[in-house]
Amino acid sequence: MKTIEVYFVRHGQTFFNRYNRMQGWSDSPLTEKGWQDAKTAGQKLANIAFNAAYSSDTTRAFNTANTIAHSNKSPGLKVQQLAEFREEFYGYFEGADSAQTWFQVLQPVSQVRTFHDFLMHHNISESKNAVKLADPFHDAEDHIDFWKRLDKGFQYLIDHSHDHDKILVVSHGTTIRSIVGRYAPDMDITTSPSNGSVTKITIRDSQISVDYFNNNDSTIK
């Protein structure tokens, strides 16, 4: 019986973000703006005494998390990488132009042209299944693949924390949207969380709720 507060931060802007390319398990470096996104997130979270800090095992998330940790009031805060909190895997479409990819993937199943429009009428889980279906190699994660991985990550957080712990997790845009879509289905996730934004969840006795999504306030509680 314990309560854990988890602060999910989207990594800073990368070159693939800047060029509007699909970026799941593939990686690209932080841009100059991306490093500033990380510093700004660190300033917003500086007064929260984190008990643990995690990132996915991508360099964009790890570098963002380390930047935040260096600004934090908790002495000696070290970042541990957890592959479970990676971005969704897009398989064949990794690195492809995002607008073109979503048109190609979503048109056959929903007759919409953009990911934003798809989410206005469909659950985000259906987009994962559509990517899997369209991938000629069938390597992309579907809804089941994705949540099997994420559930392991949440269980790790629960197993390695104590009551009233505050935890930092630097993750990814679609992963954060998917978490909110699952545990707070009434929240609007049609717009991706901005780079460096904060989404807070609370885990009470293994039950997950969302406190806020895509928070860009100058200070965070």
Beta strands, then each sheet from edge to edge (+ up, - down):
strand 1: 3-10
strand 2: 52-55
strand 3: 79-81
strand 4: 166-171
strand 5: 198-204
strand 6: 207-215
sheet 1: 3+ 2+ 4+ 1+ 5- 6+
end
